[in-house]
Amino acid sequence: GEIASSSFPAFQRDEATVPFLLRAMNAGAERSSLMEYSAMVIQRHGYKSAIPDLIETLDKHDWACLYPATTLGKLKAKKAYEPIMKLIKDKKVGNRQYMIQALCYLEDPRCAPFVIDTLHEYRDKNWRMNYSWVPALKSAMAIPNRDLQLAAIEALQRIEWFRGNAALAKVIELRRQHADDAEFRRTADATIKHIDR
């Protein structure tokens, strides 16, 4: 019989469940909750054995690729870098900010130039960035690249309103780390003022 989605997070670690979880990840967009809970279990238990099949799932190039892409990001699967980049560049896939978040989860230095250029493009063209960008920006700030961290902190100033203070805490932490960098301090201070208004 079908397992209720609410029971997924309670699964104990068991590699024998991986084939079932991978089948659930291919359930299709109309069964997105099943895909989401399967992704949660794979992420929670760190099933690295799922990586090759998850990368193959990205070939579908539809919005539901968000779940395997995010899972690959959280598993730090560096081989997923190129497939995720292809999804981001494919306009018909959608969910761009969430795909960028998945890319940032990889913590792969290769993503820095692309994400910096994307954030600067939004700034230069005065494009709106809503709250859904905050997780991607927080993930970008976790990558040890000064210019990427600075671009992400600056981009937070484009978010109109905030819920919670996790982003603020990360900005304060990075400001402390870059205390000798005047440009970084100025940008961080402006962002802190924007978030904490």
Salt bridges, closest charged atoms under 4 A:
GLU2 OE2 - ARG31 NH2 2.81
GLU15 OE2 - ARG13 NH2 2.92
ASP90 OD2 - HIS61 ND1 2.85
ASP90 OD2 - LYS92 NZ 2.80
GLU107 OE2 - LYS76 NZ 3.34
ASP108 OD2 - ARG110 NH2 2.64
GLU121 OE2 - LYS125 NZ 3.27
ASP124 OD1 - ARG123 NE 3.02
ASP147 OD1 - ARG146 NH1 2.95
GLU154 OE1 - ARG123 NH1 2.95
GLU173 OE2 - LYS170 NZ 3.53
ASP181 OD2 - ARG146 NE 2.85
GLU183 OE1 - ARG146 NH2 2.93
ASP189 OD1 - ARG175 NE 2.54
